[in-house]
Amino acid sequence: MGYQNWGMMGGIGSLGFITWAVVLVDLVLVGIWLWQQISKK
């Protein structure tokens, strides 16, 4: 599936890189939101 190419991004390509970037940003935003929710209590 191309998951082995972490360093070179050879089998994934630019589309896969963009997808991973979006996923990482989503995870960061969700983490910040959860941290804010917990901090309010």
DRENDO-1510 file (C-alpha; in Angstrom, 1 decimal, always signed):
<recs>
REC; n; res; u; v; w
REC; 1; MET; +0.0; +0.0; +0.0 .
REC; 2; GLY; +3.0; +2.3; +0.2 .
REC; 3; TYR; +3.0; +2.6; +4.0 .
REC; 4; GLN; +6.6; +1.5; +4.2 .
REC; 5; ASN; +7.9; +4.6; +2.4 .
REC; 6; TRP; +7.9; +6.9; +5.5 .
REC; 7; GLY; +11.3; +8.6; +4.7 .
REC; 8; MET; +11.1; +8.9; +0.9 .
REC; 9; MET; +7.3; +9.2; +0.5 .
REC; 10; GLY; +8.0; +7.3; -2.7 .
REC; 11; GLY; +4.8; +5.2; -3.0 .
REC; 12; ILE; +2.5; +7.8; -1.5 .
REC; 13; GLY; +3.2; +10.9; -3.5 .
REC; 14; SER; +2.1; +14.5; -2.9 .
REC; 15; LEU; -1.5; +13.6; -2.5 .
REC; 16; GLY; -0.7; +11.3; +0.4 .
REC; 17; PHE; +1.5; +13.9; +1.9 .
REC; 18; ILE; -1.3; +16.5; +1.8 .
REC; 19; THR; -3.6; +14.0; +3.3 .
REC; 20; TRP; -1.2; +13.3; +6.2 .
REC; 21; ALA; -0.7; +17.0; +6.7 .
REC; 22; VAL; -4.4; +17.5; +7.0 .
REC; 23; VAL; -4.8; +14.6; +9.4 .
REC; 24; LEU; -2.0; +15.9; +11.6 .
REC; 25; VAL; -3.4; +19.4; +11.7 .
REC; 26; ASP; -6.8; +17.9; +12.6 .
REC; 27; LEU; -5.3; +15.9; +15.4 .
REC; 28; VAL; -3.5; +19.0; +16.8 .
REC; 29; LEU; -6.7; +21.1; +16.6 .
REC; 30; VAL; -8.7; +18.4; +18.4 .
REC; 31; GLY; -6.0; +18.1; +21.0 .
REC; 32; ILE; -6.0; +21.8; +21.7 .
REC; 33; TRP; -9.8; +21.8; +21.8 .
REC; 34; LEU; -9.9; +18.9; +24.3 .
REC; 35; TRP; -7.2; +20.6; +26.4 .
REC; 36; GLN; -9.3; +23.8; +26.5 .
REC; 37; GLN; -12.4; +21.8; +27.5 .
REC; 38; ILE; -10.5; +20.0; +30.3 .
REC; 39; SER; -8.9; +23.3; +31.5 .
REC; 40; LYS; -12.3; +25.0; +31.9 .
REC; 41; LYS; -13.4; +22.4; +34.5 .
</recs>
